[in-house]
């Protein structure tokens, strides 16, 4: 085989046409498998393209069609089991449909989220999938997308907007079930460790906690609500606050598993018996919930399914088979998983 030296120059269809002494239009049609080009000519075109190191400029051809076949994804953090599951679900659906994902993280700040959004806009993504940062107050940084008719879907941490679909679980109902379970185990003073209440997920879980107390005629004590960033460190700090409470609470419901586990372990090290002294529940069904001793009661939160549903709805909209603007909220299932950390009465499992 003849080796052709081209240096760093990008090979074009014109180079292939010159080598084969045919028109650039024929080369283009041949590379696109057009029926007007006979099989023998196509074979020569593909063979020469491979020999010369030709790369199809899909970006340029997609721009001509006003499509890049890329979907932007902005998440608060990549280092969470839940978010990894969501992205895996998105990847699965996107790959099957011939789309690529561009993934970025806001690191829980609205400022970084806005920068990421601008980068995605400049990269001409066909649509955007977003889970909002802790301190995002408004969605002005997504206005350019909405003005141009580029679809934006929020998932998990959502923002209500008539042009955007939100994909969530029923956080109120799930939190109500968790709290009611703890009450059913005899708990009367239940601490709720929550996150930033600007975010729907934490505001709704707090509502569910309050509703369960009301349902069981228990008074709400604001001192038992601890607003944190739900990190591992926040769990340790929450445990230290709990140890100062008099009387001690008899239950803890944390709005995520990472915080719940670090709080539980810190209390155990201080001599608190779990669940006999304090019954525990978290949220998310992260792998850590099955490793900690005792295993953590939690809510199974379908990350992979959420990612698949978000990507599929966006792609259906892009392909013209559905209009996401007609669907404001999609609610997915969740399930209370009862484990030893909350079971004071094993017969209630």
C-alpha atoms as a printed R data frame, in Angstrom:
    type eleno elety resid chain resno       x      y       z
1   ATOM     1    CA   UNK     A     1   0.000  0.000   0.000
2   ATOM     2    CA   UNK     A     2   1.246  3.465  -0.922
3   ATOM     3    CA   UNK     A     3   1.980  5.621   2.146
4   ATOM     4    CA   UNK     A     4   1.053  9.261   1.601
5   ATOM     5    CA   UNK     A     5   2.730 11.887   3.752
6   ATOM     6    CA   UNK     A     6   0.453 14.842   4.476
7   ATOM     7    CA   UNK     A     7   2.175 16.367   7.515
8   ATOM     8    CA   UNK     A     8  -0.355 17.974   9.853
9   ATOM     9    CA   UNK     A     9  -2.704 19.035   7.068
10  ATOM    10    CA   UNK     A    10  -6.338 17.929   7.466
11  ATOM    11    CA   UNK     A    11  -7.358 15.765   4.493
12  ATOM    12    CA   UNK     A    12 -10.440 16.995   2.587
13  ATOM    13    CA   UNK     A    13 -12.730 15.479  -0.038
14  ATOM    14    CA   UNK     A    14 -10.862 17.638  -2.600
15  ATOM    15    CA   UNK     A    15  -7.590 15.800  -1.829
16  ATOM    16    CA   UNK     A    16  -9.315 12.431  -2.321
17  ATOM    17    CA   UNK     A    17 -10.950 13.669  -5.544
18  ATOM    18    CA   UNK     A    18  -7.557 14.733  -6.965
19  ATOM    19    CA   UNK     A    19  -5.980 11.347  -6.147
20  ATOM    20    CA   UNK     A    20  -8.826  9.428  -7.785
21  ATOM    21    CA   UNK     A    21  -9.311 11.933 -10.632
22  ATOM    22    CA   UNK     A    22 -13.036 12.278  -9.920
23  ATOM    23    CA   UNK     A    23 -15.177 15.217  -8.801
24  ATOM    24    CA   UNK     A    24 -15.386 16.305  -5.142
25  ATOM    25    CA   UNK     A    25 -19.198 15.939  -5.398
26  ATOM    26    CA   UNK     A    26 -18.779 12.244  -6.294
27  ATOM    27    CA   UNK     A    27 -16.423 11.755  -3.333
28  ATOM    28    CA   UNK     A    28 -18.943 13.429  -1.014
29  ATOM    29    CA   UNK     A    29 -21.814 11.298  -2.315
30  ATOM    30    CA   UNK     A    30 -19.696  8.154  -2.108
31  ATOM    31    CA   UNK     A    31 -18.708  8.806   1.528
32  ATOM    32    CA   UNK     A    32 -22.405  9.375   2.315
33  ATOM    33    CA   UNK     A    33 -23.332  6.079   0.608
34  ATOM    34    CA   UNK     A    34 -25.458  7.827  -2.033
35  ATOM    35    CA   UNK     A    35 -27.179  5.381  -4.448
36  ATOM    36    CA   UNK     A    36 -26.085  7.467  -7.460
37  ATOM    37    CA   UNK     A    37 -22.459  6.305  -6.943
38  ATOM    38    CA   UNK     A    38 -21.735  2.728  -8.064
39  ATOM    39    CA   UNK     A    39 -20.313  0.167  -5.627
40  ATOM    40    CA   UNK     A    40 -16.891 -0.052  -7.263
41  ATOM    41    CA   UNK     A    41 -16.379  3.734  -7.100
42  ATOM    42    CA   UNK     A    42 -17.578  3.806  -3.473
43  ATOM    43    CA   UNK     A    43 -15.069  1.093  -2.636
44  ATOM    44    CA   UNK     A    44 -12.216  3.121  -4.199
45  ATOM    45    CA   UNK     A    45 -13.347  6.288  -2.372
46  ATOM    46    CA   UNK     A    46 -13.493  4.561   1.035
47  ATOM    47    CA   UNK     A    47 -10.157  2.841   0.434
48  ATOM    48    CA   UNK     A    48  -8.410  6.097  -0.530
49  ATOM    49    CA   UNK     A    49 -10.062  7.998   2.356
50  ATOM    50    CA   UNK     A    50  -8.740  5.423   4.795
51  ATOM    51    CA   UNK     A    51  -5.273  5.403   3.223
52  ATOM    52    CA   UNK     A    52  -5.024  9.202   3.368
53  ATOM    53    CA   UNK     A    53  -6.344  9.426   6.937
54  ATOM    54    CA   UNK     A    54  -9.496 11.329   6.043
55  ATOM    55    CA   UNK     A    55 -11.781 12.262   8.969
56  ATOM    56    CA   UNK     A    56 -15.391 13.198   8.333
57  ATOM    57    CA   UNK     A    57 -16.116 16.691   9.637
58  ATOM    58    CA   UNK     A    58 -19.356 15.813  11.380
59  ATOM    59    CA   UNK     A    59 -19.271 19.090  13.319
60  ATOM    60    CA   UNK     A    60 -19.385 21.133  10.096
61  ATOM    61    CA   UNK     A    61 -22.079 18.971   8.516
62  ATOM    62    CA   UNK     A    62 -24.154 19.094  11.680
63  ATOM    63    CA   UNK     A    63 -23.869 22.875  11.785
64  ATOM    64    CA   UNK     A    64 -25.267 23.003   8.262
65  ATOM    65    CA   UNK     A    65 -28.246 21.044   9.594
66  ATOM    66    CA   UNK     A    66 -28.384 23.312  12.695
67  ATOM    67    CA   UNK     A    67 -27.754 20.248  14.874
68  ATOM    68    CA   UNK     A    68 -24.658 19.054  16.725
69  ATOM    69    CA   UNK     A    69 -26.144 15.850  18.153
70  ATOM    70    CA   UNK     A    70 -24.789 16.842  21.560
71  ATOM    71    CA   UNK     A    71 -26.696 17.271  24.808
72  ATOM    72    CA   UNK     A    72 -25.340 19.398  27.646
73  ATOM    73    CA   UNK     A    73 -25.579 18.095  31.210
74  ATOM    74    CA   UNK     A    74 -24.960 20.313  34.272
75  ATOM    75    CA   UNK     A    75 -24.913 18.627  37.683
76  ATOM    76    CA   UNK     A    76 -24.014 19.968  41.147
77  ATOM    77    CA   UNK     A    77 -21.282 17.361  41.722
78  ATOM    78    CA   UNK     A    78 -20.026 14.325  39.857
79  ATOM    79    CA   UNK     A    79 -18.751 12.491  42.951
80  ATOM    80    CA   UNK     A    80 -22.105 11.201  44.176
81  ATOM    81    CA   UNK     A    81 -23.480  7.738  43.639
82  ATOM    82    CA   UNK     A    82 -26.897  9.148  42.742
83  ATOM    83    CA   UNK     A    83 -25.498 11.501  40.085
84  ATOM    84    CA   UNK     A    84 -23.296  8.735  38.628
85  ATOM    85    CA   UNK     A    85 -26.437  6.598  38.240
86  ATOM    86    CA   UNK     A    86 -28.318  9.483  36.596
87  ATOM    87    CA   UNK     A    87 -25.518 10.088  34.077
88  ATOM    88    CA   UNK     A    88 -25.269  6.352  33.299
89  ATOM    89    CA   UNK     A    89 -28.993  6.375  32.482
90  ATOM    90    CA   UNK     A    90 -28.581  9.448  30.261
91  ATOM    91    CA   UNK     A    91 -25.558  7.931  28.471
92  ATOM    92    CA   UNK     A    92 -27.473  4.741  27.715
93  ATOM    93    CA   UNK     A    93 -30.392  6.540  26.061
94  ATOM    94    CA   UNK     A    94 -28.255  9.190  24.332
95  ATOM    95    CA   UNK     A    95 -25.859  6.641  22.814
96  ATOM    96    CA   UNK     A    96 -28.719  4.541  21.479
97  ATOM    97    CA   UNK     A    97 -30.175  7.634  19.805
98  ATOM    98    CA   UNK     A    98 -26.833  8.796  18.344
99  ATOM    99    CA   UNK     A    99 -26.263 11.712  20.729
100 ATOM   100    CA   UNK     A   100 -23.169 12.596  22.767
101 ATOM   101    CA   UNK     A   101 -23.190 14.169  26.226
102 ATOM   102    CA   UNK     A   102 -21.086 17.128  27.352
103 ATOM   103    CA   UNK     A   103 -21.005 16.917  31.157
104 ATOM   104    CA   UNK     A   104 -19.994 19.651  33.610
105 ATOM   105    CA   UNK     A   105 -20.403 20.290  37.332
106 ATOM   106    CA   UNK     A   106 -21.413 23.523  39.047
107 ATOM   107    CA   UNK     A   107 -19.669 22.575  42.328
108 ATOM   108    CA   UNK     A   108 -22.841 23.805  44.089
109 ATOM   109    CA   UNK     A   109 -22.471 27.453  43.022
110 ATOM   110    CA   UNK     A   110 -24.810 29.489  40.832
111 ATOM   111    CA   UNK     A   111 -21.813 31.400  39.426
112 ATOM   112    CA   UNK     A   112 -20.125 28.239  38.088
113 ATOM   113    CA   UNK     A   113 -23.493 26.977  36.872
114 ATOM   114    CA   UNK     A   114 -23.931 30.184  34.822
115 ATOM   115    CA   UNK     A   115 -20.414 29.802  33.355
116 ATOM   116    CA   UNK     A   116 -21.175 26.186  32.445
117 ATOM   117    CA   UNK     A   117 -24.442 27.217  30.808
118 ATOM   118    CA   UNK     A   118 -22.657 29.829  28.663
119 ATOM   119    CA   UNK     A   119 -20.046 27.250  27.609
120 ATOM   120    CA   UNK     A   120 -22.819 24.826  26.646
121 ATOM   121    CA   UNK     A   121 -24.600 27.557  24.673
122 ATOM   122    CA   UNK     A   122 -21.398 28.458  22.809
123 ATOM   123    CA   UNK     A   123 -20.828 24.753  22.100
124 ATOM   124    CA   UNK     A   124 -24.218 24.746  20.351
125 ATOM   125    CA   UNK     A   125 -25.692 21.858  22.327
126 ATOM   126    CA   UNK     A   126 -29.095 20.756  20.992
127 ATOM   127    CA   UNK     A   127 -30.604 20.678  24.491
128 ATOM   128    CA   UNK     A   128 -29.728 20.890  28.173
129 ATOM   129    CA   UNK     A   129 -30.310 18.624  31.190
130 ATOM   130    CA   UNK     A   130 -29.765 20.402  34.534
131 ATOM   131    CA   UNK     A   131 -29.823 19.650  38.249
132 ATOM   132    CA   UNK     A   132 -29.498 23.000  40.025
133 ATOM   133    CA   UNK     A   133 -26.765 24.137  42.427
134 ATOM   134    CA   UNK     A   134 -27.475 24.821  46.104
135 ATOM   135    CA   UNK     A   135 -27.611 28.597  45.830
136 ATOM   136    CA   UNK     A   136 -29.272 29.144  42.428
137 ATOM   137    CA   UNK     A   137 -31.964 31.811  42.971
138 ATOM   138    CA   UNK     A   138 -33.170 32.201  39.393
139 ATOM   139    CA   UNK     A   139 -32.594 30.712  35.941
140 ATOM   140    CA   UNK     A   140 -31.645 33.883  34.064
141 ATOM   141    CA   UNK     A   141 -28.465 32.164  32.864
142 ATOM   142    CA   UNK     A   142 -30.627 29.757  30.823
143 ATOM   143    CA   UNK     A   143 -32.556 32.575  29.081
144 ATOM   144    CA   UNK     A   144 -30.445 32.354  25.906
145 ATOM   145    CA   UNK     A   145 -31.496 28.732  25.486
146 ATOM   146    CA   UNK     A   146 -35.186 29.458  26.036
147 ATOM   147    CA   UNK     A   147 -35.138 32.464  23.667
148 ATOM   148    CA   UNK     A   148 -33.675 30.292  20.909
149 ATOM   149    CA   UNK     A   149 -36.091 27.456  21.574
150 ATOM   150    CA   UNK     A   150 -33.319 25.150  22.832
151 ATOM   151    CA   UNK     A   151 -35.042 22.770  25.273
152 ATOM   152    CA   UNK     A   152 -34.028 22.726  28.942
153 ATOM   153    CA   UNK     A   153 -35.100 19.901  31.273
154 ATOM   154    CA   UNK     A   154 -34.483 20.098  35.015
155 ATOM   155    CA   UNK     A   155 -34.143 16.888  37.013
156 ATOM   156    CA   UNK     A   156 -34.038 16.149  40.759
157 ATOM   157    CA   UNK     A   157 -33.306 19.787  41.769
158 ATOM   158    CA   UNK     A   158 -35.752 21.647  39.579
159 ATOM   159    CA   UNK     A   159 -37.070 25.149  38.918
160 ATOM   160    CA   UNK     A   160 -40.713 25.708  37.984
161 ATOM   161    CA   UNK     A   161 -40.875 27.412  34.590
162 ATOM   162    CA   UNK     A   162 -43.582 27.151  31.926
163 ATOM   163    CA   UNK     A   163 -40.994 26.394  29.211
164 ATOM   164    CA   UNK     A   164 -39.142 23.708  31.172
165 ATOM   165    CA   UNK     A   165 -40.037 20.191  32.202
166 ATOM   166    CA   UNK     A   166 -39.034 19.013  35.679
167 ATOM   167    CA   UNK     A   167 -38.361 15.367  36.548
168 ATOM   168    CA   UNK     A   168 -38.627 14.513  40.237
169 ATOM   169    CA   UNK     A   169 -39.870 11.991  42.759
170 ATOM   170    CA   UNK     A   170 -42.637 12.910  45.202
171 ATOM   171    CA   UNK     A   171 -40.251 14.151  47.893
172 ATOM   172    CA   UNK     A   172 -43.086 15.248  50.186
173 ATOM   173    CA   UNK     A   173 -44.716 11.821  50.160
174 ATOM   174    CA   UNK     A   174 -41.385  9.989  50.539
175 ATOM   175    CA   UNK     A   175 -40.322 12.106  53.534
176 ATOM   176    CA   UNK     A   176 -43.780 11.755  55.076
177 ATOM   177    CA   UNK     A   177 -43.421  7.943  54.853
178 ATOM   178    CA   UNK     A   178 -39.940  7.996  56.432
179 ATOM   179    CA   UNK     A   179 -41.071 10.183  59.333
180 ATOM   180    CA   UNK     A   180 -44.260  8.174  59.849
181 ATOM   181    CA   UNK     A   181 -42.151  4.997  59.989
182 ATOM   182    CA   UNK     A   182 -39.949  6.485  62.736
183 ATOM   183    CA   UNK     A   183 -43.055  7.574  64.648
184 ATOM   184    CA   UNK     A   184 -44.409  4.042  64.255
185 ATOM   185    CA   UNK     A   185 -41.245  2.785  65.940
186 ATOM   186    CA   UNK     A   186 -42.016  4.924  68.992
187 ATOM   187    CA   UNK     A   187 -40.025  8.063  68.117
188 ATOM   188    CA   UNK     A   188 -41.492 11.334  69.405
189 ATOM   189    CA   UNK     A   189 -38.573 13.797  69.173
190 ATOM   190    CA   UNK     A   190 -37.253 13.438  65.622
191 ATOM   191    CA   UNK     A   191 -34.386 15.582  64.343
192 ATOM   192    CA   UNK     A   192 -34.570 16.435  60.648
193 ATOM   193    CA   UNK     A   193 -31.213 17.241  59.015
194 ATOM   194    CA   UNK     A   194 -32.030 19.161  55.843
195 ATOM   195    CA   UNK     A   195 -30.142 20.875  53.012
196 ATOM   196    CA   UNK     A   196 -30.472 24.340  51.463
197 ATOM   197    CA   UNK     A   197 -34.206 25.100  51.483
198 ATOM   198    CA   UNK     A   198 -33.942 27.055  48.213
199 ATOM   199    CA   UNK     A   199 -33.881 23.654  46.534
200 ATOM   200    CA   UNK     A   200 -37.168 21.863  45.962
201 ATOM   201    CA   UNK     A   201 -35.870 18.479  47.116
202 ATOM   202    CA   UNK     A   202 -34.986 19.687  50.625
203 ATOM   203    CA   UNK     A   203 -37.935 22.060  50.992
204 ATOM   204    CA   UNK     A   204 -40.296 19.224  50.012
205 ATOM   205    CA   UNK     A   205 -38.646 16.686  52.342
206 ATOM   206    CA   UNK     A   206 -39.030 19.177  55.192
207 ATOM   207    CA   UNK     A   207 -42.724 19.572  54.289
208 ATOM   208    CA   UNK     A   208 -43.176 15.796  54.353
209 ATOM   209    CA   UNK     A   209 -41.524 15.634  57.791
210 ATOM   210    CA   UNK     A   210 -43.868 18.372  59.093
211 ATOM   211    CA   UNK     A   211 -46.959 16.728  57.581
212 ATOM   212    CA   UNK     A   212 -46.130 13.411  59.290
213 ATOM   213    CA   UNK     A   213 -45.784 15.152  62.665
214 ATOM   214    CA   UNK     A   214 -49.172 16.827  62.157
215 ATOM   215    CA   UNK     A   215 -50.748 13.513  61.074
216 ATOM   216    CA   UNK     A   216 -49.623 11.969  64.385
217 ATOM   217    CA   UNK     A   217 -50.504 14.966  66.586
218 ATOM   218    CA   UNK     A   218 -46.856 15.714  67.398
219 ATOM   219    CA   UNK     A   219 -45.790 19.328  67.959
220 ATOM   220    CA   UNK     A   220 -43.175 20.802  65.613
221 ATOM   221    CA   UNK     A   221 -40.014 21.869  67.456
222 ATOM   222    CA   UNK     A   222 -37.937 24.219  65.229
223 ATOM   223    CA   UNK     A   223 -34.837 23.356  67.309
224 ATOM   224    CA   UNK     A   224 -34.993 19.828  65.900
225 ATOM   225    CA   UNK     A   225 -34.558 21.074  62.297
226 ATOM   226    CA   UNK     A   226 -30.866 21.409  61.354
227 ATOM   227    CA   UNK     A   227 -30.121 23.136  58.033
228 ATOM   228    CA   UNK     A   228 -26.728 22.011  56.666
229 ATOM   229    CA   UNK     A   229 -24.966 21.339  53.361
230 ATOM   230    CA   UNK     A   230 -25.589 17.594  53.939
231 ATOM   231    CA   UNK     A   231 -21.901 16.713  53.593
232 ATOM   232    CA   UNK     A   232 -20.096 14.046  55.619
233 ATOM   233    CA   UNK     A   233 -18.637 16.865  57.766
234 ATOM   234    CA   UNK     A   234 -22.141 18.292  58.279
235 ATOM   235    CA   UNK     A   235 -23.222 14.908  59.641
236 ATOM   236    CA   UNK     A   236 -20.455 15.036  62.269
237 ATOM   237    CA   UNK     A   237 -21.436 18.603  63.233
238 ATOM   238    CA   UNK     A   238 -25.119 17.598  63.448
239 ATOM   239    CA   UNK     A   239 -24.197 14.718  65.788
240 ATOM   240    CA   UNK     A   240 -22.327 17.146  68.055
241 ATOM   241    CA   UNK     A   241 -25.411 19.395  68.193
242 ATOM   242    CA   UNK     A   242 -27.660 16.413  68.902
243 ATOM   243    CA   UNK     A   243 -25.442 15.391  71.841
244 ATOM   244    CA   UNK     A   244 -26.007 18.847  73.366
245 ATOM   245    CA   UNK     A   245 -29.800 18.518  73.190
246 ATOM   246    CA   UNK     A   246 -31.695 17.956  76.428
247 ATOM   247    CA   UNK     A   247 -33.587 15.723  76.323
248 ATOM   248    CA   UNK     A   248 -31.868 13.767  73.558
249 ATOM   249    CA   UNK     A   249 -33.974 13.149  70.446
250 ATOM   250    CA   UNK     A   250 -35.107  9.568  69.830
251 ATOM   251    CA   UNK     A   251 -35.039  9.700  66.024
252 ATOM   252    CA   UNK     A   252 -33.046 11.273  63.186
253 ATOM   253    CA   UNK     A   253 -34.159 11.668  59.570
254 ATOM   254    CA   UNK     A   254 -31.412 13.077  57.336
255 ATOM   255    CA   UNK     A   255 -32.173 14.271  53.785
256 ATOM   256    CA   UNK     A   256 -29.332 12.215  52.321
257 ATOM   257    CA   UNK     A   257 -27.437  9.044  53.217
258 ATOM   258    CA   UNK     A   258 -23.884 10.457  53.376
259 ATOM   259    CA   UNK     A   259 -24.859 12.914  56.099
260 ATOM   260    CA   UNK     A   260 -27.022 10.319  57.887
261 ATOM   261    CA   UNK     A   261 -24.170  7.785  58.028
262 ATOM   262    CA   UNK     A   262 -21.526 10.186  59.367
263 ATOM   263    CA   UNK     A   263 -24.017 11.460  61.970
264 ATOM   264    CA   UNK     A   264 -24.921  7.889  62.986
265 ATOM   265    CA   UNK     A   265 -21.268  6.830  63.296
266 ATOM   266    CA   UNK     A   266 -20.355  9.910  65.371
267 ATOM   267    CA   UNK     A   267 -23.248  9.248  67.766
268 ATOM   268    CA   UNK     A   268 -22.258  5.576  68.066
269 ATOM   269    CA   UNK     A   269 -18.695  6.614  68.969
270 ATOM   270    CA   UNK     A   270 -20.209  8.795  71.716
271 ATOM   271    CA   UNK     A   271 -21.943  5.742  73.170
272 ATOM   272    CA   UNK     A   272 -25.417  6.209  71.680
273 ATOM   273    CA   UNK     A   273 -27.116  2.900  70.817
274 ATOM   274    CA   UNK     A   274 -28.678  2.791  67.337
275 ATOM   275    CA   UNK     A   275 -31.655  2.256  67.037
276 ATOM   276    CA   UNK     A   276 -32.442  1.673  70.740
277 ATOM   277    CA   UNK     A   277 -31.549  5.231  71.850
278 ATOM   278    CA   UNK     A   278 -31.925  7.007  68.508
279 ATOM   279    CA   UNK     A   279 -33.527  5.453  65.421
280 ATOM   280    CA   UNK     A   280 -32.048  6.574  62.081
281 ATOM   281    CA   UNK     A   281 -33.180  7.094  58.483
282 ATOM   282    CA   UNK     A   282 -31.537  8.648  55.426
283 ATOM   283    CA   UNK     A   283 -32.474  9.254  51.796
284 ATOM   284    CA   UNK     A   284 -31.092  8.055  48.391
285 ATOM   285    CA   UNK     A   285 -30.237  4.369  49.014
286 ATOM   286    CA   UNK     A   286 -26.531  4.992  48.376
287 ATOM   287    CA   UNK     A   287 -24.207  1.949  48.683
288 ATOM   288    CA   UNK     A   288 -22.931  3.332  52.021
289 ATOM   289    CA   UNK     A   289 -26.384  2.688  53.509
290 ATOM   290    CA   UNK     A   290 -25.776 -1.064  53.236
291 ATOM   291    CA   UNK     A   291 -22.208 -0.902  54.583
292 ATOM   292    CA   UNK     A   292 -22.774  1.070  57.788
293 ATOM   293    CA   UNK     A   293 -23.648 -0.914  60.923
294 ATOM   294    CA   UNK     A   294 -26.547 -1.090  61.543
295 ATOM   295    CA   UNK     A   295 -27.690 -0.894  57.895
296 ATOM   296    CA   UNK     A   296 -29.479  2.384  57.181
297 ATOM   297    CA   UNK     A   297 -33.215  2.789  56.561
298 ATOM   298    CA   UNK     A   298 -33.518  4.987  53.483
299 ATOM   299    CA   UNK     A   299 -35.544  5.878  50.388
300 ATOM   300    CA   UNK     A   300 -34.671  4.174  47.114
301 ATOM   301    CA   UNK     A   301 -34.342  6.945  44.588
302 ATOM   302    CA   UNK     A   302 -34.187  5.722  40.955
303 ATOM   303    CA   UNK     A   303 -31.178  7.658  39.606
304 ATOM   304    CA   UNK     A   304 -30.656  5.577  36.471
305 ATOM   305    CA   UNK     A   305 -34.359  5.732  35.616
306 ATOM   306    CA   UNK     A   306 -34.384  9.498  36.190
307 ATOM   307    CA   UNK     A   307 -31.453  9.887  33.766
308 ATOM   308    CA   UNK     A   308 -33.119  7.698  31.147
309 ATOM   309    CA   UNK     A   309 -36.440  9.544  31.399
310 ATOM   310    CA   UNK     A   310 -34.740 12.964  31.211
311 ATOM   311    CA   UNK     A   311 -32.662 12.049  28.154
312 ATOM   312    CA   UNK     A   312 -35.545 10.281  26.390
313 ATOM   313    CA   UNK     A   313 -37.922 13.217  26.870
314 ATOM   314    CA   UNK     A   314 -35.321 15.647  25.561
315 ATOM   315    CA   UNK     A   315 -34.490 13.481  22.526
316 ATOM   316    CA   UNK     A   316 -38.180 12.887  21.751
317 ATOM   317    CA   UNK     A   317 -38.646 16.665  21.741
318 ATOM   318    CA   UNK     A   318 -35.609 17.199  19.494
319 ATOM   319    CA   UNK     A   319 -36.823 14.511  17.087
320 ATOM   320    CA   UNK     A   320 -40.304 16.006  16.973
321 ATOM   321    CA   UNK     A   321 -42.106 13.022  18.515
322 ATOM   322    CA   UNK     A   322 -43.109 14.893  21.696
323 ATOM   323    CA   UNK     A   323 -43.268 18.443  22.991
324 ATOM   324    CA   UNK     A   324 -41.742 18.803  26.456
325 ATOM   325    CA   UNK     A   325 -43.298 22.243  26.909
326 ATOM   326    CA   UNK     A   326 -46.655 20.509  27.322
327 ATOM   327    CA   UNK     A   327 -45.367 18.446  30.256
328 ATOM   328    CA   UNK     A   328 -44.423 20.518  33.262
329 ATOM   329    CA   UNK     A   329 -43.561 17.833  35.836
330 ATOM   330    CA   UNK     A   330 -42.829 14.132  35.549
331 ATOM   331    CA   UNK     A   331 -42.969 12.280  38.877
332 ATOM   332    CA   UNK     A   332 -41.077  8.999  39.254
333 ATOM   333    CA   UNK     A   333 -41.640  6.303  41.860
334 ATOM   334    CA   UNK     A   334 -39.672  5.971  45.096
335 ATOM   335    CA   UNK     A   335 -39.676  3.302  47.805
336 ATOM   336    CA   UNK     A   336 -39.030  3.265  51.546
337 ATOM   337    CA   UNK     A   337 -36.357  0.664  52.362
338 ATOM   338    CA   UNK     A   338 -36.611 -0.332  56.033
339 ATOM   339    CA   UNK     A   339 -33.392 -1.630  57.621
340 ATOM   340    CA   UNK     A   340 -32.002 -2.195  61.122
341 ATOM   341    CA   UNK     A   341 -31.058  1.442  61.885
342 ATOM   342    CA   UNK     A   342 -34.691  2.335  62.561
343 ATOM   343    CA   UNK     A   343 -36.162 -0.983  63.705
344 ATOM   344    CA   UNK     A   344 -36.942 -0.805  67.378
345 ATOM   345    CA   UNK     A   345 -39.838 -3.176  66.761
346 ATOM   346    CA   UNK     A   346 -38.651 -5.792  64.210
347 ATOM   347    CA   UNK     A   347 -42.189 -7.072  63.664
348 ATOM   348    CA   UNK     A   348 -42.974 -3.771  61.874
349 ATOM   349    CA   UNK     A   349 -40.667 -4.575  58.934
